[in-house]
């Protein structure tokens, strides 16, 4: 089994990048007027039945 040597400089760099990304996203959210997180499609259900139209 191999052990991985943790590099403190690499971990600091990773946390710095994560913090910069979080600040960028939060800044964008603060400057926009609205945020869309999910869109539901509102489509009418297909009518039941079959056959030829107009034959009722």
C-alpha positions in Angstrom: 0.0 0.0 0.0 1.4 3.4 -0.9 1.0 6.4 1.4 0.4 9.8 -0.1 2.5 12.6 1.2 0.4 15.7 1.9 1.9 18.9 0.6 0.8 21.9 2.8 1.5 24.3 0.0 -0.8 22.4 -2.4 -3.6 22.3 0.2 -3.3 26.0 0.8 -3.4 26.6 -3.0 -6.5 24.4 -3.3 -8.3 26.3 -0.5 -7.3 29.6 -2.1 -8.8 28.6 -5.4 -12.0 27.3 -3.8 -12.3 30.6 -1.9 -11.8 32.7 -5.0 -14.5 30.6 -6.8 -16.9 31.1 -4.0 -16.3 34.9 -3.9 -16.8 35.1 -7.7 -20.1 33.2 -7.6 -21.4 35.2 -4.6 -20.4 38.5 -6.3 -22.2 37.5 -9.4 -25.4 36.6 -7.4 -25.3 40.0 -5.6 -25.0 42.0 -8.8 -27.8 40.2 -10.7 -31.4 41.1 -10.2 -32.7 37.5 -10.3 -31.4 34.0 -10.2 -33.1 31.0 -11.9 -32.3 27.8 -10.1 -34.7 25.4 -11.7 -37.3 25.6 -14.4 -40.4 23.4 -14.5 -42.0 22.8 -17.8 -45.7 23.6 -17.7 -47.2 21.7 -20.6 -50.8 20.5 -20.7 -51.2 16.7 -20.6 -52.0 14.9 -23.7 -55.8 14.4 -24.1 -57.0 10.8 -23.6 -58.5 9.0 -26.5 -57.5 7.9 -29.9 -59.0 7.4 -33.3 -59.9 10.0 -35.8 -60.5 13.6 -34.7 -64.1 14.8 -34.9 -65.6 11.3 -34.6 -67.5 11.6 -31.3 
